[in-house]
């Protein structure tokens, strides 16, 4: 198998997975600070959906370039 085909299939599968099941990351934000006393908020946020779409698009681009280069 060609390396470009393997890379494109991995990117396409990863992009589809990121769109369907986006992972979460932790965001911490300071909301109150007075001297040594401080309060912060910890939120779990999903990865934006455009990340999965970008990975999917790159995978499709690599696949199409690999197929065109074959000719």
N, C-alpha and C positions, 0 to 999 in steps of 0.2 A: 504494500500500500504506500501511496505517496504521503510524505509528511504533511503537505498542505491539506490533503483530504482528512487526515486524522485531526489536525488542529482545527479545521473548520467544523468537523462533527462535534468535537469537544466544546467549541465556542457556541454552537447552535444549541446543544443540549444544556449547557450552562445558562444561556440566555433564556431558554424556555423555563428552566427551573427557577431562575430569579424572578421571572414574571409571575409564575403561578404560586411560588412559596417564597416571598421575599424574607431574607434574614433580618433580624432586629439588631440594633446597636444601642448602647446606653449613652444617653446625653445627660450631663450634669450641668446645672445652672445655679449660680448663686443668686438668691432672691433677697437676702437680708444680711447686712453686715454692720455691726456696731461695736467698735473696739475689738475685743477678742471673741465676741459672740457673733456667730454667723449661722445662717440656715441656707441649705441648698436643696434643690429638687432633682431627683433622679428619674428620668423618663426613658422608657424603652420605645424606640421609634423604628418603624420599618425602613428598609433601604428603599429609596425612591424607585418607582417603576421604570423611569427612563434609563436606569443603569442596565436592567435586563434587556430592554429594547436595543440599547447601544451594543451590548455584547452579541445579541442575536444578529443585528445588522452587520457587525464586523465578521461574524461567522459566515453569513451568507455572501459577503463580499469576498472573503478568502476562498470560499467554495467556487464562486463564479470565476474568479481570477485563475484558480487552479484548473478549472475545466476549459477556459479559453486558452490557457498556455499550452494545453495538451495538443491543440491543433497545429 
